[in-house]
């Protein structure tokens, strides 16, 4: 496999075994004592061990990262970063490790609470931009695309609400996309993270507004997922499939600067309150949101069908593809298959979903009742007609 150096949206070193360049990445950013941030499962893995060997410099590890990362994770990480006199962050792993790593690098230079930098208005301008630590991002899953994002999604434990924390310098300075780091990913996680990448590209393309660059990236991202996700799940050792899915995930995060929508609005409260994997919840909500938004997005969906070279180019054909893809990946059709009715607080979830920052990017303007109806449909399995 050839190696590539991309420079959009940031410096990206792409190809098989590019993790061997991690020492060069630190040297390039003048990082002499990095903090490697990852989750507890990965901390003791062979890929982390090999990465530390490739570093050739002393590094610290912070691994108290939850699947739905919390403000406490970030605070602990910042304290550890300062205690160990680190001067840069290697964010390593899935979306949780990447999000926490980026947030630690950001908060290491701030005096205000992390919640002061929620992605609302110009909150990011409150930050001290000069003291943000340099970031190297190394994804080991092909889903969130956090490595090319300018934000982290962090759970506020006091309120039970996921918050999007934003600053332009959240964008890592160097990204290493190495498919060999994802080869051991289990099929179930490969499927869920792949559907997360699809949700990002799909919602970005359907979001209203004028952003042709994001649209083009999203279209190709969807095509890569169509061509390679099932192969990556069924044959996890296929390095080409792994590389294409990593690329599609990075593309999704790059594209969704245009906007997201109700798939994410509905997912974030479920992730926070019910601890459901983000990619899995996105996959479950996808057809319900698609059919709810149909009158606003049908022409765009037909364009996607044309780009994907479907024999039938219609909303129904695309919906059928999504439903069949979920079935092939063993994704549940109904939310009630992963959440008990007694744990489903419709009123609270609907209010949180409406208030979610992703709601503003939905193609159809949403109200509280709309959120309730979409949640109810996802529980019953009934698609909108």
SERO-4910 file (N, C-alpha, C, O; in steps of 0.05 Angstrom, whole numbers):
BEGIN
 pado doro    nc1    nc2    nc3   cac1   cac2   cac3    cc1    cc2    cc3    oc1    oc2    oc3
  Unk    A     17    -24      0      0      0      0     18     25      0     36     27     16
  Unk    A     11     44    -17     26     69    -18     21     85      7      0     82     20
  Unk    A     39    103     12     36    122     34     30    150     23     41    157      2
  Unk    A     14    165     37      6    191     28      9    212     50      6    205     73
  Unk    A     14    236     42     14    259     60     -7    278     51     -4    291     30
  Unk    A    -29    281     66    -51    299     59    -49    324     76    -38    323     98
  Unk    A    -59    346     66    -59    371     81    -86    384     83    -89    409     83
  Unk    A   -107    367     84   -134    378     88   -150    358    105   -150    334     98
  Unk    A   -163    367    126   -163    395    136   -139    402    153   -137    425    163
  Unk    A   -121    382    158    -97    387    173    -76    368    162    -81    354    142
  Unk    A    -52    368    173    -31    349    164    -39    321    171    -44    314    194
  Unk    A    -41    303    150    -49    276    154    -30    257    141    -25    259    117
  Unk    A    -18    239    157      1    219    147    -15    193    145    -24    182    165
  Unk    A    -17    183    120    -37    162    114    -23    138    102     -7    141     83
  Unk    A    -29    114    112    -19     90    100    -11     69    120    -11     74    144
  Unk    A     -5     46    110      2     23    126     28     28    142     48     36    131
  Unk    A     26     23    168     49     25    186     59     54    189     83     58    196
  Unk    A     42     74    184     51    102    188     54    108    218     66    129    224
  Unk    A     45     91    236     49     95    264     78     96    271     86    107    291
  Unk    A     95     84    254    124     85    258    135    114    257    157    119    265
  Unk    A    119    132    245    127    160    243    119    177    267    121    201    266
  Unk    A    109    164    289     99    179    312    122    196    324    117    218    334
  Unk    A    146    185    324    169    200    335    174    225    319    180    247    329
  Unk    A    172    223    292    176    246    275    154    267    279    159    291    278
  Unk    A    130    257    285    107    276    290    113    292    316    109    316    316
  Unk    A    123    279    336    130    293    361    153    313    356    152    336    365
  Unk    A    173    305    340    195    322    334    186    347    318    194    369    323
  Unk    A    167    342    299    157    364    283    143    384    300    144    408    294
  Unk    A    128    376    320    113    394    337    129    402    363    118    415    380
  Unk    A    154    394    364    171    400    387    160    390    413    161    403    434
  Unk    A    148    366    412    138    352    436    160    335    447    169    316    433
  Unk    A    169    340    471    191    324    483    181    305    505    194    286    512
  Unk    A    157    311    516    146    293    537    116    291    532    100    306    545
  Unk    A    108    274    515     79    272    508     63    257    529     73    239    543
  Unk    A     37    264    530     18    249    546      1    234    525    -13    246    509
  Unk    A      2    207    526    -14    191    509    -41    186    523    -41    174    544
  Unk    A    -63    195    511    -89    192    523   -105    171    508   -107    172    483
  Unk    A   -114    151    523   -129    129    510   -148    117    531   -149    127    554
  Unk    A   -162     96    524   -180     83    543   -165     60    557   -144     52    548
  Unk    A   -177     50    578   -163     30    595   -159      4    580   -139    -10    585
  Unk    A   -177     -4    561   -173    -29    546   -149    -27    528   -133    -45    525
  Unk    A   -146     -3    515   -124      0    496    -97      4    510    -76     -2    499
  Unk    A    -98     15    534    -73     23    548    -54     -1    550    -30      3    549
  Unk    A    -65    -25    554    -48    -48    557    -46    -65    531    -37    -88    532
  Unk    A    -54    -54    509    -55    -69    484    -28    -69    470    -10    -53    476
  Unk    A    -25    -87    451     -1    -89    436      4    -64    419     27    -56    415
  Unk    A    -17    -52    408    -13    -29    390     -3     -5    406     12     11    395
  Unk    A    -12     -2    431     -1     20    447     28     14    455     45     32    454
  Unk    A     33    -11    461     61    -19    468     80    -13    445    101     -1    449
  Unk    A     71    -20    420     88    -15    397     91     15    391    112     25    384
  Unk    A     69     30    396     70     59    392     91     72    410    106     89    402
  Unk    A     91     63    435    110     74    454    139     67    446    157     83    451
  Unk    A    142     43    435    169     35    425    178     53    402    201     60    400
  Unk    A    159     60    385    166     77    362    172    106    370    185    121    355
  Unk    A    162    114    393    165    142    402    195    150    406    203    172    399
  Unk    A    210    132    418    238    137    424    243    160    445    265    169    448
  Unk    A    221    168    458    224    188    479    205    179    502    187    163    498
  Unk    A    210    189    525    194    182    549    165    194    546    162    217    538
  Unk    A    145    178    552    118    187    550    102    178    574    108    157    587
  Unk    A     81    193    581     63    185    602     37    176    589     31    182    566
  Unk    A     21    160    605     -4    150    594    -27    157    614    -25    153    638
  Unk    A    -48    169    603    -73    173    618    -94    157    605   -100    161    581
  Unk    A   -107    138    619   -125    119    607   -152    117    621   -167     98    616
  Unk    A   -158    135    640   -184    134    654   -205    148    637   -215    169    645
  Unk    A   -211    136    614   -229    148    595   -253    129    591   -250    106    585
  Unk    A   -277    140    595   -302    125    592   -311    125    563   -303    141    547
  Unk    A   -328    105    557   -339    104    530   -354    128    521   -353    137    498
  Unk    A   -369    140    540   -381    166    536   -366    185    555   -374    188    578
  Unk    A   -345    198    546   -326    212    563   -338    235    579   -357    248    569
  Unk    A   -328    239    603   -339    258    622   -320    282    627   -297    281    622
  Unk    A   -332    302    639   -316    325    648   -295    317    668   -273    328    668
  Unk    A   -302    297    685   -283    287    705   -259    275    691   -236    279    700
  Unk    A   -263    260    670   -241    249    654   -222    271    646   -197    268    648
  Unk    A   -233    293    636   -216    315    626   -201    328    649   -177    334    646
  Unk    A   -215    334    671   -202    347    694   -179    330    705   -157    340    710
  Unk    A   -184    304    708   -163    286    717   -140    286    698   -116    286    706
  Unk    A   -146    285    673   -125    284    652   -108    310    652    -84    308    649
  Unk    A   -121    332    656   -106    358    657    -88    358    681    -64    366    679
  Unk    A    -98    350    704    -81    349    728    -57    330    725    -35    337    733
  Unk    A    -62    308    712    -41    289    707    -20    300    688      4    297    691
  Unk    A    -30    313    667    -13    326    647      6    346    660     30    346    654
  Unk    A     -5    362    677     11    383    691     31    371    711     54    379    714
  Unk    A     21    351    726     38    338    746     62    325    733     84    325    745
  Unk    A     59    314    709     80    300    696     96    318    677    114    309    663
  Unk    A     90    344    677    104    364    661    105    356    631    125    358    618
  Unk    A     81    348    622     79    341    593     78    367    577     71    388    587
  Unk    A     84    364    551     84    388    533     69    382    507     73    397    488
  Unk    A     53    362    506     37    356    483     21    331    487     27    315    506
  Unk    A      1    326    471    -17    304    474    -18    286    449    -19    297    426
  Unk    A    -17    260    453    -23    241    432    -50    229    439    -52    212    457
  Unk    A    -70    237    424    -97    227    428   -100    201    412    -98    201    388
  Unk    A   -104    179    426   -101    152    414   -125    135    420   -132    131    443
  Unk    A   -138    125    399   -160    106    404   -185    112    388   -183    123    366
  Unk    A   -208    105    399   -234    112    387   -242    140    393   -225    156    403
  Unk    A   -267    146    389   -276    174    393   -273    184    421   -267    207    425
  Unk    A   -276    166    441   -273    175    469   -244    183    475   -240    204    487
  Unk    A   -225    167    467   -197    174    472   -189    199    458   -174    216    468
  Unk    A   -198    202    433   -191    226    417   -204    251    429   -191    271    432
  Unk    A   -230    249    437   -243    272    448   -231    281    474   -227    305    478
  Unk    A   -225    262    492   -213    269    517   -185    280    513   -177    300    526
  Unk    A   -169    268    496   -142    277    490   -142    306    480   -126    322    490
  Unk    A   -159    312    461   -161    339    451   -169    359    473   -159    381    475
  Unk    A   -189    350    489   -198    368    511   -177    373    532   -175    395    542
  Unk    A   -161    352    538   -139    356    557   -119    376    546   -110    394    561
  Unk    A   -111    373    521    -92    392    509   -103    420    510    -88    439    515
  Unk    A   -129    423    505   -142    450    505   -143    461    533   -135    484    538
  Unk    A   -153    445    552   -157    455    579   -131    458    595   -131    471    616
  Unk    A   -110    447    585    -84    450    600    -75    479    600    -58    487    616
  Unk    A    -87    495    582    -79    523    581   -101    543    589    -99    567    584
  Unk    A   -123    532    602   -145    549    609   -149    552    639   -140    535    654
  Unk    A   -162    573    647   -169    577    675   -199    575    680   -207    569    702
  Unk    A   -215    579    659   -244    576    661   -252    547    661   -237    530    652
  Unk    A   -276    541    670   -288    514    668   -291    506    639   -296    523    622
  Unk    A   -289    480    634   -293    470    607   -320    477    596   -323    480    571
  Unk    A   -340    479    613   -368    484    604   -371    513    594   -391    519    581
  Unk    A   -352    530    600   -352    558    589   -347    558    559   -352    579    546
  Unk    A   -337    536    548   -329    535    520   -348    518    504   -341    508    482
  Unk    A   -373    514    514   -393    500    498   -397    514    471   -395    538    469
  Unk    A   -402    498    451   -404    508    423   -430    525    420   -449    516    406
  Unk    A   -430    548    432   -453    567    430   -441    594    424   -424    604    439
  Unk    A   -450    607    403   -441    634    396   -411    635    394   -399    619    381
  Unk    A   -399    655    407   -370    659    406   -357    651    432   -337    663    440
  Unk    A   -368    631    446   -356    622    471   -326    615    468   -310    619    486
  Unk    A   -319    605    445   -291    596    441   -271    619    443   -248    615    449
  Unk    A   -281    643    439   -263    667    441   -255    673    469   -237    690    473
  Unk    A   -268    660    489   -260    664    517   -233    650    523   -221    656    543
  Unk    A   -225    632    506   -202    615    512   -176    630    508   -173    649    493
  Unk    A   -156    621    523   -128    630    519   -117    612    498   -109    589    503
  Unk    A   -115    622    474   -106    606    451    -76    600    451    -68    581    438
  Unk    A    -61    617    465    -32    614    464    -22    590    480      0    580    474
  Unk    A    -37    581    499    -27    560    517    -39    532    511    -36    514    527
  Unk    A    -52    529    488    -64    503    481    -41    485    472    -25    492    454
  Unk    A    -40    461    484    -18    442    477    -21    430    449    -44    427    440
  Unk    A      1    424    436     -1    412    409    -13    384    411     -9    369    431
  Unk    A    -27    376    390    -42    351    390    -35    334    366    -34    343    343
  Unk    A    -29    308    371    -26    288    350    -49    269    354    -53    259    376
  Unk    A    -64    263    333    -87    245    335    -82    219    320    -74    219    297
  Unk    A    -88    197    333    -84    170    321   -109    154    326   -112    141    347
  Unk    A   -128    153    306   -152    138    310   -147    108    307   -132     99    290
  Unk    A   -161     92    323   -160     63    321   -187     51    314   -190     27    313
  Unk    A   -207     68    309   -233     60    299   -240     78    276   -230    101    274
  Unk    A   -257     69    259   -265     84    235   -294     93    239   -312     82    227
  Unk    A   -298    114    255   -325    122    262   -328    152    266   -339    166    249
  Unk    A   -319    161    289   -325    189    297   -312    210    279   -323    231    275
  Unk    A   -288    203    270   -273    223    254   -263    246    272   -256    267    261
  Unk    A   -262    242    298   -254    263    316   -226    274    310   -220    297    317
  Unk    A   -210    258    296   -183    267    289   -183    291    270   -163    305    269
  Unk    A   -205    295    256   -206    318    238   -228    338    247   -237    355    232
  Unk    A   -235    337    273   -255    355    283   -244    376    301   -223    374    313
  Unk    A   -259    398    303   -252    421    319   -267    422    345   -271    444    357
  Unk    A   -276    399    355   -292    399    379   -289    371    393   -280    352    381
  Unk    A   -298    370    418   -300    345    433   -328    344    445   -339    364    453
  Unk    A   -339    320    446   -365    316    459   -360    304    487   -350    282    489
  Unk    A   -367    319    507   -361    312    535   -386    313    552   -402    331    549
  Unk    A   -390    292    568   -414    290    585   -410    306    611   -390    302    625
  Unk    A   -429    324    616   -430    338    642   -445    320    661   -470    317    659
  Unk    A   -431    307    680   -444    288    698   -465    301    716   -485    288    723
  Unk    A   -462    326    722   -481    340    740   -508    343    727   -529    341    740
  Unk    A   -509    348    701   -534    353    687   -543    329    671   -566    327    662
  Unk    A   -524    310    666   -530    287    649   -533    294    620   -546    280    605
  Unk    A   -520    316    612   -523    326    584   -496    326    571   -476    334    583
  Unk    A   -495    315    546   -471    316    530   -468    344    519   -486    356    508
  Unk    A   -444    356    521   -438    382    512   -417    381    490   -397    366    492
  Unk    A   -420    397    469   -400    400    448   -382    423    456   -390    446    457
  Unk    A   -357    417    461   -337    437    469   -320    444    444   -309    426    431
  Unk    A   -320    469    436   -308    477    410   -286    498    413   -287    516    429
  Unk    A   -266    494    397   -245    515    392   -231    507    367   -225    483    362
  Unk    A   -224    526    349   -209    518    325   -184    502    330   -177    486    313
  Unk    A   -171    507    352   -146    492    358   -150    465    370   -131    451    377
  Unk    A   -176    456    372   -181    428    378   -172    410    355   -166    387    359
  Unk    A   -170    422    331   -162    407    308   -133    398    311   -115    415    313
  Unk    A   -127    372    312   -100    363    316    -81    374    294    -89    378    271
  Unk    A    -56    378    301    -37    388    282    -27    367    263    -20    372    240
  Unk    A    -25    342    273    -17    319    256    -36    296    263    -41    290    286
  Unk    A    -46    283    242    -63    260    244    -48    236    230    -37    239    209
  Unk    A    -48    214    244    -37    189    232    -59    169    227    -72    160    246
  Unk    A    -65    164    202    -85    144    194    -70    119    185    -61    117    163
  Unk    A    -69     99    203    -56     74    198    -76     51    200    -85     45    222
  Unk    A    -83     39    178   -104     18    179    -96     -6    196   -113    -21    205
  Unk    A    -69    -10    200    -61    -33    215    -70    -31    244    -72    -52    258
  Unk    A    -75     -7    254    -85     -3    281   -114    -11    285   -123    -14    307
  Unk    A   -128    -15    263   -157    -22    265   -162    -51    257   -185    -61    258
  Unk    A   -141    -66    249   -145    -93    239   -157   -111    260   -173   -129    254
  Unk    A   -150   -107    286   -161   -125    307   -188   -116    318   -197   -128    337
  Unk    A   -200    -96    306   -226    -86    316   -248   -107    312   -251   -117    290
  Unk    A   -263   -114    333   -284   -134    330   -305   -126    310   -310   -102    306
  Unk    A   -318   -145    296   -339   -139    276   -361   -121    287   -370   -103    273
  Unk    A   -370   -126    311   -392   -110    323   -384    -81    325   -400    -63    319
  Unk    A   -360    -75    334   -351    -47    337   -345    -36    309   -350    -12    305
  Unk    A   -334    -52    291   -330    -42    264   -356    -33    251   -357    -13    237
  Unk    A   -377    -49    256   -403    -42    244   -415    -17    256   -424      1    242
  Unk    A   -414    -14    283   -426      9    296   -410     34    289   -423     55    283
  Unk    A   -384     33    289   -368     57    282   -371     64    253   -371     88    246
  Unk    A   -374     44    236   -378     49    207   -405     63    202   -406     81    185
  Unk    A   -425     56    217   -451     69    215   -450     97    226   -465    115    217
  Unk    A   -433    102    246   -428    129    256   -417    146    234   -426    169    229
  Unk    A   -397    136    219   -385    151    197   -406    156    175   -406    178    163
  Unk    A   -424    137    170   -445    141    151   -464    164    160   -471    181    144
  Unk    A   -471    163    185   -489    184    196   -476    212    192   -490    231    185
  Unk    A   -450    214    197   -437    240    194   -438    250    166   -445    273    160
  Unk    A   -430    233    147   -430    241    119   -458    246    109   -462    266     94
  Unk    A   -477    230    116   -505    233    107   -518    258    118   -530    273    103
  Unk    A   -515    263    144   -527    287    155   -514    312    145   -527    333    140
  Unk    A   -487    311    141   -473    334    130   -484    341    102   -488    364     96
  Unk    A   -487    321     86   -497    326     58   -525    336     58   -532    353     42
  Unk    A   -542    327     76   -570    335     77   -575    361     92   -596    373     89
  Unk    A   -555    370    107   -558    395    122   -563    418    103   -551    419     81
  Unk    A   -580    437    110   -585    461     93   -561    479     92   -543    477    109
  Unk    A   -560    496     73   -538    515     71   -521    510     47   -523    489     34
  Unk    A   -503    528     41   -486    527     17   -458    521     26   -444    538     37
  Unk    A   -449    497     21   -422    488     27   -414    466      8   -413    443     16
  Unk    A   -409    472    -18   -403    452    -38   -379    434    -30   -379    410    -37
  Unk    A   -359    445    -17   -336    428     -9   -344    406     10   -336    383      7
  Unk    A   -361    413     30   -370    393     49   -388    373     34   -386    349     40
  Unk    A   -405    382     16   -422    364      1   -406    343    -15   -413    320    -15
  Unk    A   -385    353    -28   -369    335    -44   -355    314    -27   -354    290    -34
  Unk    A   -344    323     -5   -331    304     14   -351    284     25   -344    260     26
  Unk    A   -374    293     32   -395    275     44   -403    254     23   -407    231     30
  Unk    A   -407    262     -2   -416    243    -22   -395    221    -25   -403    197    -26
  Unk    A   -370    228    -28   -350    208    -31   -347    191     -6   -341    167     -7
  Unk    A   -351    203     17   -350    188     42   -371    166     43   -366    144     51
  Unk    A   -395    173     34   -417    154     33   -411    131     14   -416    108     20
  Unk    A   -399    138     -8   -392    117    -28   -371     98    -17   -373     74    -21
  Unk    A   -351    109     -3   -330     92      8   -343     72     28   -335     49     30
  Unk    A   -362     82     44   -375     65     64   -392     44     50   -392     20     58
  Unk    A   -406     51     28   -422     32     13   -403      9      2   -410    -14      3
  Unk    A   -380     17     -8   -362     -2    -21   -346    -19     -1   -338    -41     -8
  Unk    A   -342     -9     24   -322    -22     40   -331    -30     68   -317    -46     81
  Unk    A   -353    -20     79   -361    -26    106   -366    -56    110   -356    -68    129
  Unk    A   -382    -68     94   -389    -96     97   -364   -113     95   -361   -133    110
  Unk    A   -346   -106     77   -321   -121     75   -304   -119    100   -292   -138    109
  Unk    A   -303    -95    111   -287    -90    135   -298   -106    159   -283   -116    176
  Unk    A   -325   -109    160   -338   -124    181   -334   -154    177   -327   -168    196
  Unk    A   -337   -164    153   -336   -193    148   -307   -203    145   -302   -226    150
  Unk    A   -289   -185    137   -261   -193    133   -243   -172    145   -232   -155    131
  Unk    A   -241   -172    171   -227   -151    186   -198   -148    180   -186   -128    187
  Unk    A   -186   -168    167   -158   -167    161   -152   -154    134   -129   -152    125
  Unk    A   -174   -146    120   -171   -132     94   -161   -104     99   -177    -87    107
  Unk    A   -135    -99     94   -123    -73    101   -135    -51     83   -138    -28     92
  Unk    A   -141    -58     58   -152    -38     40   -180    -29     50   -186     -5     49
  Unk    A   -196    -48     59   -222    -40     70   -219    -23     95   -233     -3     98
  Unk    A   -200    -31    112   -196    -15    137   -186     13    130   -195     33    142
  Unk    A   -169     16    110   -159     42    102   -181     60     91   -183     83     98
  Unk    A   -198     48     75   -220     64     63   -241     72     84   -252     94     82
  Unk    A   -245     55    104   -264     63    125   -252     84    143   -266    102    152
  Unk    A   -226     83    149   -213    104    164   -216    131    150   -221    152    162
  Unk    A   -212    130    123   -214    154    107   -242    165    107   -246    189    111
  Unk    A   -262    147    104   -290    156    104   -297    169    131   -313    188    131
  Unk    A   -287    159    153   -292    170    179   -281    198    181   -294    217    191
  Unk    A   -256    202    173   -244    228    173   -259    248    155   -261    271    161
  Unk    A   -268    238    133   -284    254    114   -310    263    127   -319    286    123
  Unk    A   -323    246    141   -348    253    154   -346    276    173   -362    294    174
  Unk    A   -325    275    190   -320    296    209   -312    322    195   -320    344    204
  Unk    A   -298    320    173   -291    344    158   -316    356    145   -319    381    145
  Unk    A   -334    339    135   -358    349    122   -378    361    141   -392    380    134
  Unk    A   -380    351    166   -402    360    183   -397    387    195   -412    395    213
  Unk    A   -375    401    188   -374    429    195   -397    444    182   -404    466    191
  Unk    A   -409    432    161   -433    443    149   -457    441    167   -475    458    167
  Unk    A   -458    419    183   -481    415    201   -487    385    204   -479    369    188
  Unk    A   -502    379    225   -512    352    229   -542    353    230   -554    369    215
  Unk    A   -555    337    246   -584    338    246   -596    320    268   -583    315    288
  Unk    A   -621    312    264   -636    298    285   -625    271    292   -630    261    314
  Unk    A   -610    258    274   -598    232    282   -581    236    306   -582    221    326
  Unk    A   -565    257    306   -547    263    328   -562    276    351   -555    271    375
  Unk    A   -582    292    346   -598    304    367   -611    282    384   -612    284    409
  Unk    A   -621    261    371   -634    240    386   -614    222    400   -620    211    421
  Unk    A   -590    219    388   -570    201    398   -557    211    424   -554    196    443
  Unk    A   -550    236    424   -534    247    446   -547    242    474   -534    233    492
  Unk    A   -573    247    477   -586    242    503   -586    212    510   -583    205    534
  Unk    A   -590    195    490   -590    166    495   -563    157    503   -560    140    521
  Unk    A   -542    168    491   -515    161    499   -509    169    527   -497    154    543
  Unk    A   -518    194    535   -512    204    561   -528    190    583   -517    184    604
  Unk    A   -554    186    579   -571    175    600   -573    145    601   -577    133    622
  Unk    A   -569    132    578   -572    103    576   -546     89    569   -546     64    567
  Unk    A   -525    104    565   -498     93    559   -498     74    536   -486     52    536
  Unk    A   -512     82    514   -512     67    490   -490     77    471   -486    101    469
  Unk    A   -476     59    458   -455     67    439   -465     86    419   -487     82    407
  Unk    A   -450    108    414   -460    130    397   -465    120    368   -485    127    356
  Unk    A   -447    104    358   -450     94    330   -475     76    328   -489     77    308
  Unk    A   -480     60    349   -503     42    349   -529     58    349   -547     52    334
  Unk    A   -530     79    366   -555     95    368   -559    110    341   -582    113    332
  Unk    A   -538    120    329   -540    134    304   -552    115    283   -569    123    267
  Unk    A   -542     91    283   -552     71    263   -581     65    268   -596     62    248
  Unk    A   -590     63    293   -618     57    298   -636     80    289   -656     75    277
  Unk    A   -628    105    296   -645    127    289   -645    135    260   -664    149    251
  Unk    A   -626    126    244   -623    135    217   -648    133    200   -655    154    188
  Unk    A   -661    111    197   -684    109    179   -708    126    189   -724    135    173
  Unk    A   -711    129    215   -733    144    226   -730    174    220   -749    188    213
  Unk    A   -705    183    222   -700    211    215   -701    216    185   -712    236    176
  Unk    A   -691    197    170   -693    199    141   -722    202    131   -728    220    116
  Unk    A   -739    185    141   -767    185    132   -781    210    143   -799    220    130
  Unk    A   -774    219    167   -786    243    178   -779    267    161   -796    285    157
  Unk    A   -754    269    152   -745    292    136   -750    289    106   -742    307     91
  Unk    A   -764    268     98   -765    262     69   -772    285     51   -759    289     31
  Unk    A   -792    301     58   -801    322     40   -781    344     36   -782    359     17
  Unk    A   -761    345     55   -740    366     52   -715    356     39   -699    372     30
  Unk    A   -711    329     39   -686    318     30   -688    300      6   -667    289     -3
  Unk    A   -712    295     -4   -715    274    -25   -698    279    -49   -686    260    -60
  Unk    A   -696    304    -58   -679    309    -82   -650    304    -77   -636    294    -94
  Unk    A   -641    310    -52   -613    304    -45   -608    274    -44   -587    265    -52
  Unk    A   -627    260    -33   -624    231    -31   -622    218    -59   -607    200    -63
  Unk    A   -638    229    -78   -636    219   -105   -609    224   -117   -598    208   -132
  Unk    A   -597    247   -111   -570    253   -120   -550    233   -109   -531    225   -123
  Unk    A   -554    226    -84   -536    206    -72   -539    180    -87   -519    166    -93
  Unk    A   -563    172    -93   -568    147   -108   -553    147   -135   -542    127   -143
  Unk    A   -554    170   -148   -540    173   -174   -510    169   -170   -497    155   -186
  Unk    A   -499    182   -149   -470    180   -144   -462    152   -137   -440    142   -144
  Unk    A   -480    138   -122   -474    110   -114   -480     90   -137   -474     67   -134
  Unk    A   -491    100   -159   -497     84   -182   -517     62   -176   -515     39   -185
  Unk    A   -537     69   -160   -559     51   -155   -575     47   -181   -578     65   -197
  Unk    A   -585     23   -184   -602     17   -208   -627     34   -207   -635     46   -227
  Unk    A   -640     35   -183   -663     52   -179   -654     77   -163   -643     75   -142
  Unk    A   -660    100   -174   -651    125   -162   -675    139   -150   -688    156   -162
  Unk    A   -681    131   -125   -705    142   -111   -700    142    -81   -682    129    -71
  Unk    A   -717    157    -67   -715    157    -37   -719    129    -27   -705    120     -8
  Unk    A   -739    114    -38   -745     87    -29   -721     69    -33   -716     51    -16
  Unk    A   -706     72    -54   -683     55    -59   -661     60    -38   -648     41    -29
  Unk    A   -657     85    -32   -636     92    -12   -645     82     16   -628     70     30
  Unk    A   -670     86     23   -680     76     49   -677     45     50   -669     35     71
  Unk    A   -683     32     29   -681      3     28   -651     -6     32   -646    -25     46
  Unk    A   -633     10     20   -605      4     23   -596      7     53   -582    -10     63
  Unk    A   -605     28     66   -598     33     94   -609     10    111   -595      0    128
  Unk    A   -634      3    107   -647    -18    122   -633    -45    118   -628    -60    137
  Unk    A   -626    -51     93   -612    -76     88   -584    -76     99   -574    -96    109
  Unk    A   -570    -53     98   -543    -51    109   -544    -56    139   -528    -71    150
  Unk    A   -563    -44    153   -566    -48    182   -571    -77    188   -560    -89    207
  Unk    A   -588    -90    172   -594   -118    176   -570   -136    172   -564   -154    188
  Unk    A   -554   -130    151   -530   -145    146   -509   -142    168   -493   -159    173
  Unk    A   -510   -119    181   -491   -113    203   -502   -121    230   -489   -116    250
  Unk    A   -525   -133    231   -538   -141    256   -544   -118    275   -541   -120    299
  Unk    A   -551    -95    262   -559    -72    278   -589    -74    284   -605    -79    267
  Unk    A   -597    -70    309   -625    -72    316   -642    -51    301   -632    -29    296
  Unk    A   -666    -58    295   -684    -40    281   -697    -20    300   -703      2    292
  Unk    A   -702    -29    324   -716    -13    344   -699     -6    368   -682    -21    377
  Unk    A   -703     18    378   -690     27    402   -697     10    426   -681      6    444
  Unk    A   -722      0    425   -731    -17    447   -716    -44    450   -719    -58    469
  Unk    A   -700    -50    429   -684    -74    430   -658    -70    447   -645    -90    454
  Unk    A   -652    -45    453   -627    -40    468   -633    -24    494   -616    -21    511
  Unk    A   -658    -14    497   -666      1    521   -692    -10    531   -711    -14    516
  Unk    A   -694    -15    557   -719    -23    570   -738      0    571   -730     23    575
  Unk    A   -763     -6    568   -784     14    569   -783     30    595   -787     54    595
  Unk    A   -777     17    617   -776     31    643   -753     51    645   -753     69    662
  Unk    A   -733     47    629   -710     66    629   -712     88    608   -694    103    603
  Unk    A   -735     88    594   -739    107    572   -756    130    582   -781    128    584
  Unk    A   -743    153    587   -756    177    597   -762    195    573   -746    212    567
  Unk    A   -785    192    561   -792    205    536   -791    236    539   -779    249    522
  Unk    A   -802    246    560   -803    275    563   -775    287    566   -769    307    553
  Unk    A   -760    275    583   -733    286    588   -715    283    563   -701    302    555
  Unk    A   -716    260    551   -700    255    526   -708    275    504   -690    285    491
  Unk    A   -733    279    501   -743    297    479   -734    325    484   -726    339    465
  Unk    A   -735    334    508   -726    362    515   -696    365    510   -687    384    498
  Unk    A   -680    344    518   -651    345    514   -645    344    484   -627    358    474
  Unk    A   -660    328    469   -655    326    440   -661    353    426   -646    361    408
  Unk    A   -682    366    434   -689    391    422   -668    412    427   -662    429    410
  Unk    A   -656    411    451   -636    431    459   -608    425    448   -590    441    451
  Unk    A   -605    401    436   -579    393    427   -570    411    404   -586    419    387
  Unk    A   -544    418    403   -534    436    382   -538    425    353   -539    441    334
  Unk    A   -540    399    350   -544    387    324   -571    393    312   -575    392    288
  Unk    A   -590    399    329   -618    403    321   -620    426    300   -636    424    281
  Unk    A   -604    447    303   -606    469    285   -598    463    257   -606    477    238
  Unk    A   -583    441    252   -575    433    225   -594    414    212   -589    407    189
  Unk    A   -616    406    225   -634    388    213   -649    402    189   -656    425    191
  Unk    A   -653    387    167   -666    399    144   -694    410    149   -703    429    137
  Unk    A   -708    397    168   -735    406    175   -734    418    203   -723    406    221
  Unk    A   -746    442    206   -747    455    233   -762    437    252   -783    426    246
  Unk    A   -750    434    276   -761    415    296   -772    428    320   -763    449    329
  Unk    A   -793    415    332   -804    424    357   -804    400    376   -796    378    369
  Unk    A   -812    405    401   -812    385    422   -828    360    414   -820    338    418
  Unk    A   -851    365    402   -869    343    394   -856    326    372   -859    301    372
  Unk    A   -841    338    354   -827    323    334   -807    304    346   -805    281    338
  Unk    A   -793    313    366   -774    295    380   -788    272    393   -778    249    392
  Unk    A   -810    278    406   -825    256    419   -834    235    399   -832    211    403
  Unk    A   -844    245    376   -855    227    356   -832    210    345   -836    186    341
  Unk    A   -809    221    339   -787    206    328   -777    185    348   -771    162    341
  Unk    A   -776    193    374   -768    173    394   -789    150    396   -781    127    397
  Unk    A   -814    158    395   -835    137    396   -834    118    373   -837     94    376
  Unk    A   -830    129    349   -827    112    325   -803     93    327   -804     70    320
  Unk    A   -781    104    338   -757     88    340   -761     65    361   -749     44    358
  Unk    A   -778     70    380   -783     49    400   -802     28    389   -799      4    394
  Unk    A   -821     36    373   -841     17    362   -831      4    336   -841    -18    329
  Unk    A   -813     17    322   -803      6    296   -819     15    272   -815      5    250
  Unk    A   -838     34    276   -855     44    254   -841     67    240   -836     88    253
  Unk    A   -837     64    214   -825     86    199   -847    105    190   -870     98    187
  Unk    A   -839    130    186   -858    151    177   -866    145    148   -849    137    131
  Unk    A   -891    148    142   -901    143    115   -897    168     97   -905    167     74
***
